[in-house]
Amino acid sequence: MRDAFADNALLNRLADRLDDFLEQIRKLLAQLTQTLFDQTVNNKQLHKQADFFTRLIPRDELKKIATANRSLFNNLEHCQTEVEAILIQLNTEVDRNADAFTNHDYLGIYDLYEDFEDFMTKLSFLTAIVNMDQTVIDQKVVWITINHVKDINSFSINQGILKTRDYLNQRLYSAFEPPAFTGATIFSSRRSQFIFSLLGIDRKAAAVRRLQSDFDPQNQARLFLVDAPTQTHFAPNSAEHFQLIAHAIEQIYQNAPRQTLVLFNSLQAIEQTHQILAEDGFTATHLVLAQGVNGTATRLSRQFIHNEPAILLGANVFWEGVDFPAHLLENLIIAQLPFDTPEDPYNHALYAIERGKGKNPFYSLALPKAILRLRQGMGRLLRTKTDYGTIFVLDPRLTTKRYGQTILTNLKNEIPMKTGSLADCIKDMVKFFESRR
């Protein structure tokens, strides 16, 4: 990069100034990180997650942090403004001397711009979080995460929107004509207020239209609700449950070796299940792609498409953001009902608000969201009118808990459903696929 500027005194001076301000920013960020670490982690009660700690930062504490670090924020913002001005000057001078640079020079210059843009975006995000005014503080929730050994290099600060109605109306909807929302799984039930509250929409002022599907789920699919093998207390994240999930995957796939997607609640659950499959020797003889173990969601999706038959263990985006039509997906396994973790700092804050309104957050937030996500997950199977396949739900809470019936009622499911042992469900699965030959 410096070699490209060797014969241009102005570009060299600008590069020197850029280096000076970046060094100032580096020192200020190190000071800010240490200060925030001291203020939010040291001598504070942290909540243990799988392999890291989290802590919700109360609003009053956030205000104190913003006040105590005001001069630091001001210095960072000053340096940021100066760097942005230097980059504009650099860009102008590079354009003015375009003939002096080779293609290789331009690649280095563009890489520089991209790195600075990414850096400045992250810097703006950080300063915005801890430099909020009173109105914004009331609309958002802020929390920190740090690894299990409390290494300052793993320290991160995060934010989420609490009051979506006010935020979306002020920041988004006001800039457009009345918005239209479309989707196959928008509502968790006909009477639920959940989606209206989530999107900040006045239910009385919203027009709702429901269109008939041209799919034929009665003939395209089968839904199997697998009974728990014992009547012992069910723990969704226990080692025993992951053993049952792994062995169910093995048996389902061995009886119907087709493209199979298994949906989980977390990457930790995937990791534990994959480990059991590996210990059983299953991964040595079958292609099992595990998100977080074998790669990212994007990478594994590509591998899944180009390697048949295969098993894909996925969470997060795989519930709603993938499309595997026709033979690319014929078996869908729901390993766990998609409930959010109550201990998550963001959910913890949302639930506290619901309790303050006199509501039970499980029924007003957690359950409607789980229903919506379950419908989205089941929707991965049938993507066209000619698709077919089976769905297995391995989580026994769907048949043993009272809220399980609420979920089933609101799934709006037209797929023929059977409840039974894993062995009986597998027999019916085999018959279904034989009928499709």
Secondary structure, DSSP 8 states (H G I E B T S, - for coil): -TGGGTT-HHHHHHHHHHHHHHHHHHHHHHHHHHHHHHHHTTT---EE-SSEEEEEE-HHHHHHHHHHTHHHHHHHHHHHHHHHHHHHHHHHHHHHTGGG--HHHHHHHHHHHHHHHHHHHHHHHHHHHHT--HHHHHHEEEEEEEETT--GGG-EEEEEES-HHHHHHHHTGGGSSS-----SS--SSSS--HHHHHHT--GGG-----------HHHHEEEEEE--SS-S---TTSHHHHHHHHHHHHHHHHHS-S-EEEE-S-HHHHHHHHHHHHHTTHHHHS-EEEBTTTB-HHHHHHHHHHSSS-EEEE-GGGGTS----GGG--EEEE-S-----TTSHHHHHHHHHHHHTT--HIIIIIHHHHHHHHHHHHTTT--STT--EEEEE--THHHHSHHHHHHHHHT---S-EEEE-HHHHHHHHHHHHHHT-
